[in-house]
Amino acid sequence: MTDQPRDSHELDEATAAEVGSFGDAAGESTDATEVEAGLGSDRGNAGAEGAVAEGDLGDDLTLAQTDARRAQRDVAALTADLQRLQAEYLNYKRRVERDRELVRENATYAALAPITEVLDTIDRAREHGPLDDGLRAVAEQLERIVSGLGLTKFGRPGDPFDPRIHEALSHVGEDPTVMVTTCKIVAKSGYRIGDRVVRAAQVLVVDPAPVKGERDSDEEPGEETSDAGPGPDESGDAGEERAPGEPAEQATADES
């Protein structure tokens, strides 16, 4: 069969269809190119934004480290202030306790100092004989009370003399049985509160007797005889003597 010539209208439609297909393909290619370009632009923008974000993060980290160091310095300064305040408080507390104890000791001292005279009277009464029952009870109660308050009695015959706690009224000689200056007689007992002396013990003391060799060595040596030759008046003949009443010049002339 021979081909029938196509109608011009049909040819135009076929050509238009082919051209349309080519146009669609070109349009799709353009769209793909635009999409790829858009993706590349987005990637570039994302990279730039990432770099900016990293720079901001580094700045924030530097600021955070600076703030942390500042906070550490503040903490160290506040800790030093707290330690100083704590030390000052402890020193103040110790000082207050020491002052309170000193006030208590002073008050006790002021209250017990006059009572020592009463205790002396009781001791003298005991030297004369046993106390009556009533007086003995009062004396023993008083001694218990002052002892409970810290008042202690010291000073006995035979104690070594200590000028810090003894008051020597006089020396009563020497005693060969002692090695140091010793309290021989106690006139009044001493009293103290702790290490604080309320009243020194009033005593009469004896000194140790020196050893015989030491006594001899202390004596002054006697005068030694001189070995010098005869004096001027002893020179010459012993028989030539100056006559009584003769002047010295005349005697010298006669001798010459």
Contacts in CASP RR format, 6 or more apart in sequence:
PFRMAT RR
TARGET T0000
AUTHOR 0000-0000-0000
METHOD contacts of the structure
MODEL  1
MTDQPRDSHELDEATAAEVGSFGDAAGESTDATEVEAGLGSDRGNAGAEG
AVAEGDLGDDLTLAQTDARRAQRDVAALTADLQRLQAEYLNYKRRVERDR
ELVRENATYAALAPITEVLDTIDRAREHGPLDDGLRAVAEQLERIVSGLG
LTKFGRPGDPFDPRIHEALSHVGEDPTVMVTTCKIVAKSGYRIGDRVVRA
AQVLVVDPAPVKGERDSDEEPGEETSDAGPGPDESGDAGEERAPGEPAEQ
ATADES
105 193 0 8 1.000
105 196 0 8 1.000
108 149 0 8 1.000
108 150 0 8 1.000
108 193 0 8 1.000
109 193 0 8 1.000
109 196 0 8 1.000
109 198 0 8 1.000
111 149 0 8 1.000
112 146 0 8 1.000
112 149 0 8 1.000
112 151 0 8 1.000
112 191 0 8 1.000
112 193 0 8 1.000
112 198 0 8 1.000
113 198 0 8 1.000
113 199 0 8 1.000
115 142 0 8 1.000
115 146 0 8 1.000
115 151 0 8 1.000
116 151 0 8 1.000
116 190 0 8 1.000
116 191 0 8 1.000
116 198 0 8 1.000
116 199 0 8 1.000
118 142 0 8 1.000
119 142 0 8 1.000
119 143 0 8 1.000
119 146 0 8 1.000
119 153 0 8 1.000
119 189 0 8 1.000
119 191 0 8 1.000
120 188 0 8 1.000
120 189 0 8 1.000
122 131 0 8 1.000
122 139 0 8 1.000
122 142 0 8 1.000
122 143 0 8 1.000
123 189 0 8 1.000
125 131 0 8 1.000
125 135 0 8 1.000
130 136 0 8 1.000
131 139 0 8 1.000
149 193 0 8 1.000
150 193 0 8 1.000
150 194 0 8 1.000
151 191 0 8 1.000
151 192 0 8 1.000
151 193 0 8 1.000
151 198 0 8 1.000
152 191 0 8 1.000
152 192 0 8 1.000
152 193 0 8 1.000
152 194 0 8 1.000
153 189 0 8 1.000
153 190 0 8 1.000
153 191 0 8 1.000
154 165 0 8 1.000
154 189 0 8 1.000
154 190 0 8 1.000
154 191 0 8 1.000
154 192 0 8 1.000
154 201 0 8 1.000
155 165 0 8 1.000
155 166 0 8 1.000
155 183 0 8 1.000
155 186 0 8 1.000
155 189 0 8 1.000
155 190 0 8 1.000
155 201 0 8 1.000
155 203 0 8 1.000
156 183 0 8 1.000
156 186 0 8 1.000
157 183 0 8 1.000
157 184 0 8 1.000
157 185 0 8 1.000
157 186 0 8 1.000
158 178 0 8 1.000
158 182 0 8 1.000
158 183 0 8 1.000
158 184 0 8 1.000
159 166 0 8 1.000
159 182 0 8 1.000
159 183 0 8 1.000
160 180 0 8 1.000
160 181 0 8 1.000
160 182 0 8 1.000
160 183 0 8 1.000
161 168 0 8 1.000
161 180 0 8 1.000
161 181 0 8 1.000
161 182 0 8 1.000
161 183 0 8 1.000
161 203 0 8 1.000
161 205 0 8 1.000
164 197 0 8 1.000
165 190 0 8 1.000
165 192 0 8 1.000
165 197 0 8 1.000
165 200 0 8 1.000
165 201 0 8 1.000
166 183 0 8 1.000
166 200 0 8 1.000
166 201 0 8 1.000
166 202 0 8 1.000
166 203 0 8 1.000
166 205 0 8 1.000
167 200 0 8 1.000
167 201 0 8 1.000
167 202 0 8 1.000
167 203 0 8 1.000
168 203 0 8 1.000
168 204 0 8 1.000
168 205 0 8 1.000
169 187 0 8 1.000
169 202 0 8 1.000
169 203 0 8 1.000
169 204 0 8 1.000
170 204 0 8 1.000
170 205 0 8 1.000
171 204 0 8 1.000
171 205 0 8 1.000
171 206 0 8 1.000
171 207 0 8 1.000
172 184 0 8 1.000
172 185 0 8 1.000
172 204 0 8 1.000
172 205 0 8 1.000
172 206 0 8 1.000
173 206 0 8 1.000
173 207 0 8 1.000
174 206 0 8 1.000
174 207 0 8 1.000
174 208 0 8 1.000
174 209 0 8 1.000
174 210 0 8 1.000
175 182 0 8 1.000
175 184 0 8 1.000
175 206 0 8 1.000
175 207 0 8 1.000
175 208 0 8 1.000
175 209 0 8 1.000
176 208 0 8 1.000
176 209 0 8 1.000
178 206 0 8 1.000
178 207 0 8 1.000
178 208 0 8 1.000
179 208 0 8 1.000
180 208 0 8 1.000
181 205 0 8 1.000
181 206 0 8 1.000
181 207 0 8 1.000
181 208 0 8 1.000
182 205 0 8 1.000
182 206 0 8 1.000
182 208 0 8 1.000
183 201 0 8 1.000
183 203 0 8 1.000
183 204 0 8 1.000
183 205 0 8 1.000
184 203 0 8 1.000
184 204 0 8 1.000
184 205 0 8 1.000
184 206 0 8 1.000
185 203 0 8 1.000
185 204 0 8 1.000
186 201 0 8 1.000
186 202 0 8 1.000
186 203 0 8 1.000
187 202 0 8 1.000
187 203 0 8 1.000
187 204 0 8 1.000
188 199 0 8 1.000
188 201 0 8 1.000
188 202 0 8 1.000
189 201 0 8 1.000
190 197 0 8 1.000
190 198 0 8 1.000
190 199 0 8 1.000
190 200 0 8 1.000
190 201 0 8 1.000
190 202 0 8 1.000
191 197 0 8 1.000
191 198 0 8 1.000
191 199 0 8 1.000
192 198 0 8 1.000
210 218 0 8 1.000
240 255 0 8 1.000
242 248 0 8 1.000
242 251 0 8 1.000
243 251 0 8 1.000
END
